[in-house]
């Protein structure tokens, strides 16, 4: 692995940030939520709140 100088690293990071802002992602990961996560997303509740509320039942 090549060692980058501080200037090279800074330039590489700046280029990456500009690409991200332009929507040019190096990789995109899509995750399909399971039923529990989908229900939480639909209600807008966090995992912690759902867990606390289900313990009360």
N, C-alpha and C positions, 0 to 999 in steps of 0.2 A: 504494500500500500504506500502510495506516494505521500510524503509529508508536505503539507501546504504551508507557505509563509502566512503570516497574519494578514497581509494584503490580499493574497490569493484566496484565503478562506473568506474574508470579508466580501470580496467580489463574487465568490460563488454563492454565498448566502444571500446577498442582495439580488442576484440574478434569480435565485429560487423564489424569493419573496415576490418579485415582480411577475414571475410566471404564475404563481398561485393567485395573485390578485387579478391576473388576466384570464383566470379559469383554465390554465394549462397545467393540469395535475399530472404528475408522473404516473400515478396509479389511483384508481378509484375503487373503493371497497363498498359493496352494497350488502347490507345485513337485513335479513327478513326476521322481524321480531316474532317470538313465540306468542302464544295466546295471552299469557299474563302480561308480557311487555306491551302487546298491542292494546290491551284493555287499559293499562296505565297511560299510554300515549293518548288514547281516546278521551280519557277523563282528565288528563293533565295533572294527575297525581304522581308524586315521587314514589319510588320503591319503598322508602322508609315509612311514608304516611300510609300506604296500602298495607304494609306489614303490621303497623300499629293498629289500624282499624280492623284487620282480620283477627287480631288477637283478642279484640273486645267482643267479638261475636261468640 
